[in-house]
């Protein structure tokens, strides 16, 4: 029966999420249970596409990426794939009517990483849109499935939240992205001469994205609000650590939130959700 294979596929997406991101997994656990599998399915797909360009250095990444793109759209069209990650993706795309344009925009941003090392303002905004903002919109499509009007209303703040998360990822991963992979996502920033003023300007941009994203979080359906809010608090905590980290250390170490602090944020968000404090 295909249901057995579909269940296996969803389990593969869940395991992928749990192995690659403890923070994202914790956020999913605070969503209402019917939302778990759809969001695991989206994350599994996003993670696999990202791994191709970031990790498989001893393999033909351009061919792998092209094959993954072709197999993605084939799975969505046919309603099945023998790749469990793509099988669970086609399920969530078809069930929740996620636009193929969002999928295409995301994959295009991953393909940018295969060749582009430096960004101007236009390519930076294009990359942020594809790698982060449309992923937020895929999730929002699930969260607002029963209220299409709310999806349209929260479209902008969802994109801003995704942008904030991604820009923080850029700062967190500078050591790997710039030193090891030779990438510089931020336009007009020379990391060989990275100054405190450069850092403050980026932080101001992120702060504005966060503020606009929070407005949307507070309007989400209760079924998804706590999970997204937990992700927001994780990233705010990480952002606080980045802001307090001197410029000369940003390129030398990967900034992270300790596990004990993550557990505290999880407990605090769960209690707030339990007693409807937000």
N, C-alpha and C positions, 0 to 999 in steps of 0.2 A: 504493500500500500504506500502511496506517495506520502501520506501523513507521517509515516515513520521516518521517511527520508527528510521531510520538512522539519520534523522535530529535531532530528540529528543536526540539520543545517543550523537551526536556531541555537542549538547547544554549542556548535562550533563558534558562532558569533559571540556567544556569552563567554566562552572560555578565552577567546581572543581578547575580548575587552578586559577580562579579569587579569590576564597575564601581562598586558601592556599598560594598563592604567588603573591603579588602585583608587585614584581620586574619582575618575569617571565612573568606575564600578560602584563606588559608594553613593554617588549622586543618583545613579539609576535605581538603587535600592530604595531611595526615598520617593520615587515615582510610584503611582498606583500600579499594582501588579500587571494589569493588561498592557501597560506601556513598556514593560521591561523588554520583551522580545523585539518590538519594533526598533527601539533605540540601540539595543545590542547589535541588531542587524545593520543599522546605519554605521555604527562605530567600527564593526568588523570590516566592512567595505572600505571605509576611509583609511583604516590602519593598514590594510593590505596594499592599497594604492601608494600610500606614503612609504611603506617599507621598500617597495620596488626602487624608488628613486633615492632613498636615504641609506639603504643597507646592503643591497645586493651588488656590491662593487665588483665582484669576480664573475659576474654574469652579464649577458647582453641586455642591459636595462631598457634600452629603447625598444627592443623587440618585445620584452616582457610587458612593458607599458602599453604598447600597441595591441598586443594580444589580449591584455586585461580589458582595455577599452572595448574591443570587438566582442569579447565574451560577455561583458557587462550588458551591452545593449541587446545582444542575442538572447541572454537569459530573461531580460525584461519582456522582450517581444514574445518569446516562446513560453514563458511562464515556468521555466525549469532550467537548472544548470547542474551538471555533475560536480561543479565546484561548490561545496556547501556554503561558502561565504557569499557567492553570487546568487545561489538559490534562495538564501534568506533575504538578500537584498531585493531580488525581483518580487518576493512576497510582499515586503513592506512598501515598495514603490507602487505595485499594482493595487494593493489593498487600500492605501492611503492617498492614492492619486498624486504621487510626488512627480513634479514636472521633470521631463527628460532634460530640459534646459538646465536645471540645477545640477543634474548628474554630469552633463557635458561641461558645464562651467568649472565644476570641481576637478574633473579629469584634466582639463586644459591647464589648470594651475599646477597640478602635479607634473605635467609634461614640461612646464617652464623650468622646473628644477633640473631637468636632464641637461640643459644647455646654458641657461641664463645664470650668471654669477653676480652681476650687478644690476641694480634697478634704478630707473628714474621714477618720477612721481606717478606717471601713467601706468607703468608696469607694476609698480608697488601696489597701487590701488587695485589693479586687475588681479594680482596674486592674492591680496587680502580677500577680495570678493570670492574668488574661487576656492581658496584653501580653508576659509573660515566662515565667511558670512553665509554662503549658500548651505553649508553644513548645518548652521543654526536654523536656516529656513526649512531644511528637510525635517529636522526635529520638530520645529514649530508646526509643520503640516500634520504631524502625528498628534501633537498636543491639542490642536484646534480642529481636529477632524470633524467634530460634531458642530463646529461653529466657524464656517468659512469666513464670515465677516470679521471675526476676531483675528484670524490669520492675517487678513489684509491690514487690520489696525496695528498689529504688533510686528509687522514686517520690518519696519525701520529699526525699532529698538533691538530686535533679535539680531539684526545685522551688526549693529554697533557693539553688542555684547560679544559676538563672535570675533569682531575685529579687535576688541580689547584683549580677549584671551590669546589671540594669535600674536599680537604685538608683544605681549608678555612672554610668550614662548620664544620669540625671536631674541629677547634680551636674556632670558634664562639659558638659551642654547647657543649663545654667542661663541663659546669656546669650540663647540663641535661644528657649528655652521660656518664660522669665519676661519678659524684656525685649521680645521681638518678638511672641511668640504670647500672652502674658499668662497662661500656665499656671503653677500652683504645685501640684505633685503631693504634696509633703510636708505632712501635717496639722500644725497648730499651729506652723508655722514662718512667720514674717513676714520675707520677704527684704528688706524696706525697713529692717529692724532685725536683720539676720542677725548672730549673735554667734559667737565662738569656741566657746562652750559648745554652741550649736545644732549646729555643724559636728561637734564631737567626739561628740555623741550619735548623729548620723546615721552617722558613721564606725564607731562601736562596733556599731551594728546591722548594718552591712554586713560587718564583720569576723566576726561570729557566723554570718551566712549563708555566708560564704566557707568557714569551718571545717567547717560541716556539709555543704557541697557537695563539698569535697575528699574526704571519706569515701566518697562515692558514686563519684567519678572513679576512685579507686584500686580499685574493685570492678568497673569496666566490663570487658567483653570486650576482649581485646588489640586486636581489630580497630578499636576506636573510642577506646581509652583515650588514645593520644598526641594525637589531634586535639583532644579535649576538654580535655586537660591544657594544650595550647598556648593555647587560648582563655582558660583559667584564668590562665596566666602573663601573658598580655597584659593582662588586666583587673587582675591584682594590680599590675603595673607602673604602669598608669594610676591605680589607687587610691593607690599610694605617692606619685605626683605630686600628686594631689588633696589628700592629707593634708598635704603639705609646702607647699601653696599657701595664702597668707594669705587670710583671709575676704574682705578688700576686693577681691581679684583674681578670686574665683570668678565674680562676676557680670559681669566685664569681658572675660574671654577664655575661649576654649574650650581646655581642657587636653587635651593629646594626647601619645602616645608617639612619639618620632622614629622614622623608618623604619630607621635604622641599629640602634636598640635592638630593633626588631621582628625584624630579620634575625638579630640575635644570639640572641634568644629562640627563634626558629625553629630555628637550628642547634643550640642547646643541647638543645632538646626532641627533635630528630631523633636526635642522638647518644645521648641517654638511651634512646630507643626502640630504636635499633639494638643497643645493648648490654644491653637489658632491665634498665635501672637503676631502673625503677619499674613 
